[in-house]
Amino acid sequence: MFSVKRTLAFVLIFNSLLLASGDTKEEIEKKQRHERNLRAQIQEEKKFAEEQTFYQTENYNFKGSEVNQDSLDSIPDIEVDPFDMTNVYD
């Protein structure tokens, strides 16, 4: 995992290398935008990874919610009365 100190150190080193390389102002701004976009994408990937671990089914135990098929035989069938709605809106 990235810590705040490591990230700040990386940004400082990266910016100092940019300044030492003698690039033009436009090139430096382009690289800085790229760095910001890269950091934003890394944060989105971290969030996505956390969400995916939440949705993994192997993390859940579904044994308690299974239906015993043998117990279904003891449930009586319910007769359905025909429901006529033709006169409801008259």
C-alpha positions in Angstrom: 0.0 0.0 0.0 1.1 3.5 -0.7 1.5 5.7 2.4 1.2 9.5 2.4 5.0 9.9 3.1 5.9 7.7 0.2 3.6 9.4 -2.2 4.8 12.9 -1.2 8.4 11.7 -1.5 7.7 10.3 -4.9 6.0 13.6 -6.0 8.9 15.7 -4.7 11.5 13.5 -6.4 9.5 13.4 -9.6 9.1 17.2 -9.7 12.7 17.8 -8.9 13.7 15.5 -11.8 11.4 17.5 -14.0 13.0 20.8 -13.0 16.5 19.4 -13.4 15.8 18.0 -16.9 15.5 21.5 -18.4 12.2 20.9 -20.0 10.1 23.8 -21.2 7.2 25.0 -19.1 4.6 23.3 -21.4 6.4 20.0 -21.1 6.6 20.3 -17.4 2.9 21.1 -17.1 2.1 18.2 -19.4 4.1 15.8 -17.3 2.5 17.1 -14.1 -1.0 16.6 -15.6 0.0 13.1 -16.5 1.2 12.5 -13.0 -2.0 13.8 -11.5 -4.1 11.7 -13.8 -1.9 8.7 -13.0 -2.4 9.2 -9.2 -6.2 9.6 -9.8 -6.3 6.4 -11.8 -4.3 4.5 -9.0 -6.9 5.7 -6.5 -9.8 4.5 -8.7 -8.0 1.1 -9.1 -7.7 0.8 -5.3 -11.3 1.6 -4.8 -12.3 -0.9 -7.5 -10.1 -3.6 -5.9 -11.8 -3.0 -2.5 -15.2 -3.2 -4.0 -14.4 -6.4 -5.9 -13.3 -8.1 -2.6 -16.7 -7.1 -1.2 -18.6 -8.8 -4.1 -16.7 -12.1 -4.1 -19.0 -14.9 -3.2 -16.3 -17.0 -1.5 -16.3 -14.5 1.3 -19.9 -15.4 2.3 -21.5 -18.5 3.9 -24.8 -19.3 2.2 -25.4 -22.7 4.0 -27.8 -21.1 6.5 -30.1 -19.9 3.7 -30.4 -23.1 1.7 -33.8 -24.8 1.5 -34.2 -28.4 2.6 -35.9 -30.1 -0.4 -37.3 -32.8 1.8 -39.3 -30.3 3.9 -41.1 -29.0 0.8 -43.2 -32.1 0.6 -45.0 -31.3 3.9 -46.2 -27.9 2.6 -49.8 -28.1 1.3 -50.7 -26.8 -2.1 -52.7 -23.6 -2.0 -55.7 -23.4 -4.3 -55.8 -20.2 -6.2 -59.3 -18.5 -6.5 -59.8 -16.9 -9.9 -59.8 -13.2 -9.5 -62.0 -11.2 -11.9 -61.2 -7.5 -12.2 -63.7 -6.7 -15.0 -66.0 -4.8 -12.7 -63.4 -3.0 -10.6 -63.3 0.2 -12.7 -67.1 0.4 -13.5 
